[in-house]
């Protein structure tokens, strides 16, 4: 899979955070970038899975010389144990081109506050801004340093209970891929009047735009998550609290 030196990795979920980010990121009016779209379907038969592929889409931003500058990879939703196989296959394809430098991965996540344990918010100069955690994997580069300056280092006690996040973090560490995770948290229970989710998406999108040279337009964000409650979850989950 051909990708740019800078790759944003998004994951489909029930609330479609991936689409909210993807639709709002576009070439800056002052740049020469052209957007190219393609899809991918990689067989999972080597893992013993015959009925599913590791599938998704890629949006490439190419300059007027034909050079790939930024790629946005969107991976379809998978449940364990297929999830681990699909993530491993996608990462193998992204890093398959040995003739070029290892790409840097920017990986944003939006997680419910109920899945964030040990989080203690430190008082900042501007409490009106959403808190975005930044986690660096691999060597420090100019892009990494810029992202560090725009995010907050997570406390050592922070534990995120999110299957895709945990799996992807494991793979990039094992494969030693330079990566930067952007983590925003949202309330578990939503209401139509709340703007919290939009503000967090905007904050993450603007950070991604600053790192990639793209533009993030708030008016292009489509975000209408479904209301959730404990009662709406599968009955068997009540047995485990």
C-alpha positions in Angstrom: 0.0 0.0 0.0 1.6 3.3 -1.1 1.3 6.0 1.5 2.8 9.4 2.2 5.5 10.0 4.8 2.8 11.3 7.1 -0.2 9.0 7.7 -3.4 9.8 9.8 -5.0 6.5 10.8 -8.7 6.5 11.7 -11.1 3.7 12.7 -14.7 3.2 11.9 -16.9 2.9 15.0 -20.6 3.1 15.9 -20.5 6.9 16.3 -18.3 7.3 13.1 -15.7 9.6 14.6 -13.6 8.7 11.5 -16.1 10.3 9.1 -16.3 13.4 11.3 -12.6 14.0 11.0 -12.2 12.8 7.4 -14.9 15.1 6.0 -13.5 18.1 7.7 -9.9 17.8 6.7 -9.2 19.1 3.2 -6.4 20.9 1.2 -5.6 24.4 2.3 -6.7 27.0 -0.3 -3.1 28.2 -0.5 -1.6 24.8 -1.2 -1.4 22.8 -4.5 -2.6 19.6 -2.9 -5.0 17.4 -4.8 -7.0 14.7 -3.1 -7.0 11.2 -4.4 -9.3 8.4 -3.1 -8.8 4.7 -3.2 -10.0 1.6 -1.2 -8.2 -1.5 -0.1 -9.1 -5.1 0.7 -6.4 -7.3 2.0 -6.9 -11.0 2.5 -6.9 -12.4 6.1 -6.5 -15.9 4.9 -3.0 -16.1 6.2 -4.5 -15.7 9.7 -7.1 -18.5 9.0 -9.9 -16.0 8.3 -11.5 -16.7 5.0 -14.8 -14.8 5.1 -13.4 -11.3 5.9 -10.7 -8.9 4.5 -8.8 -6.1 6.1 -10.7 -3.3 4.3 -10.9 0.4 4.3 -10.2 3.6 2.3 -7.2 5.9 1.8 -7.3 9.6 1.0 -4.0 10.8 -0.4 -3.1 14.5 -0.6 -0.7 14.9 -3.5 1.3 18.1 -4.5 1.7 19.5 -8.0 4.8 17.3 -8.5 2.9 14.1 -7.9 4.5 13.6 -4.5 2.4 12.0 -1.7 2.4 14.5 1.2 -0.3 13.2 3.6 -2.4 10.0 3.6 -5.5 9.4 5.7 -6.2 5.7 6.2 -9.6 4.7 7.5 -9.9 1.1 8.7 -13.3 -0.6 8.9 -14.7 -1.8 12.2 -13.7 -5.2 13.4 -14.3 -7.1 16.6 -11.7 -9.3 18.4 -10.1 -11.6 17.5 -10.4 -10.4 13.9 -9.5 -6.9 15.0 -5.9 -7.8 15.8 -5.4 -9.7 12.5 -6.8 -6.8 10.5 -4.7 -4.1 12.3 -1.5 -6.2 11.9 -2.3 -6.7 8.2 -2.9 -3.0 7.5 0.3 -2.0 9.3 2.2 -4.5 7.4 0.9 -3.1 4.1 1.6 0.5 5.2 5.2 -0.3 6.0 5.8 -2.7 3.1 7.7 -0.2 0.9 11.2 -0.6 2.1 12.6 1.9 -0.5 11.1 4.9 1.4 11.4 6.2 4.9 9.2 4.7 7.6 6.0 6.8 7.7 5.0 8.7 10.8 1.5 7.7 12.1 -0.9 10.2 13.7 -3.6 8.3 15.4 -6.6 10.2 17.0 -9.1 8.5 19.4 -12.3 9.7 21.0 -13.1 7.6 24.1 -15.8 7.8 26.7 -14.9 9.1 30.1 -16.1 5.8 31.7 -13.2 4.1 29.8 -10.6 6.4 31.1 -9.2 5.4 34.4 -6.8 7.3 36.7 -7.3 10.6 34.8 -6.7 13.6 37.0 -7.2 16.9 35.2 -4.5 19.4 35.9 -5.5 23.1 36.1 -4.4 25.0 33.0 -4.5 28.6 31.9 -7.5 28.0 29.7 -10.0 25.6 31.1 -12.4 26.4 28.3 -10.3 24.4 25.8 -10.9 20.6 25.6 -8.1 18.5 27.1 -6.3 16.4 24.5 -3.7 13.9 25.6 -0.7 13.2 23.4 1.3 10.0 23.5 4.5 9.7 21.5 6.0 6.4 20.3 9.4 6.3 18.7 12.0 9.0 17.9 11.4 12.7 18.5 11.0 14.7 15.2 9.9 18.3 14.5 6.3 17.0 13.9 6.3 15.1 17.1 7.6 18.0 19.1 5.0 20.3 17.6 2.3 17.8 18.7 3.7 17.5 22.2 3.5 21.3 22.5 -0.2 21.2 21.6 -1.3 18.4 23.8 -0.9 17.3 27.4 1.2 14.4 28.5 -1.0 11.7 30.1 -0.3 10.9 33.7 1.4 7.6 34.5 -1.7 6.4 36.2 -3.8 6.9 33.0 -5.4 3.7 31.7 -7.6 3.6 28.6 -10.0 0.7 28.3 -10.5 0.8 24.5 -9.9 -2.4 22.5 -8.7 -0.7 19.2 -6.5 1.7 21.1 -4.8 -1.0 23.1 -4.3 -3.3 20.1 -2.9 -0.6 17.9 -0.6 0.7 20.6 0.7 -2.8 21.1 1.5 -3.2 17.4 3.2 0.1 16.8 5.4 -0.5 19.9 6.4 -4.1 18.7 6.9 -2.9 15.1 8.8 0.2 16.4 6.7 2.6 14.2 7.0 6.3 14.9 3.5 7.2 16.1 1.7 10.0 17.9 -1.7 9.3 19.6 -4.2 12.0 20.2 -6.7 11.1 22.8 -9.9 13.1 23.7 -12.5 11.9 26.1 -16.2 12.5 25.9 -19.1 12.0 28.4 -20.7 8.6 28.5 -24.2 10.1 28.4 -25.1 12.5 25.7 -27.8 15.1 25.3 -28.8 17.1 22.2 -27.8 20.4 23.9 -24.3 19.4 24.7 -21.5 20.8 22.5 -18.7 18.9 24.3 -18.2 16.3 21.6 -18.0 18.9 18.8 -15.5 20.9 20.7 -13.2 17.9 21.3 -13.5 16.9 17.6 -12.6 20.4 16.6 -9.6 20.5 18.9 -8.3 17.1 17.5 -9.0 18.2 14.0 -7.1 21.5 14.4 -4.1 19.7 15.8 -4.1 17.3 12.9 -4.4 20.2 10.5 -1.5 22.0 12.0 0.7 18.9 11.7 -0.3 17.9 8.2 -0.6 21.2 6.4 -4.2 20.6 5.7 -7.2 22.7 6.7 -9.9 21.6 9.2 -13.3 23.2 8.6 -15.7 23.0 11.6 -18.7 23.5 9.3 -17.9 20.2 7.5 -18.0 18.2 10.7 -21.0 15.7 10.7 -21.4 14.4 14.2 -24.7 13.0 15.5 -23.9 10.1 17.9 -26.7 8.0 19.3 -27.7 8.4 22.9 -26.5 5.6 25.1 -27.4 4.4 28.5 -26.7 1.4 30.6 -30.1 0.0 29.8 -29.4 0.0 26.1 -26.4 -2.3 26.4 -26.7 -6.0 26.0 -28.3 -7.6 29.2 -25.3 -10.0 29.7 -23.0 -7.0 30.3 -24.9 -6.3 33.5 -23.4 -9.4 35.0 -20.0 -7.8 34.8 -20.8 -4.4 36.1 
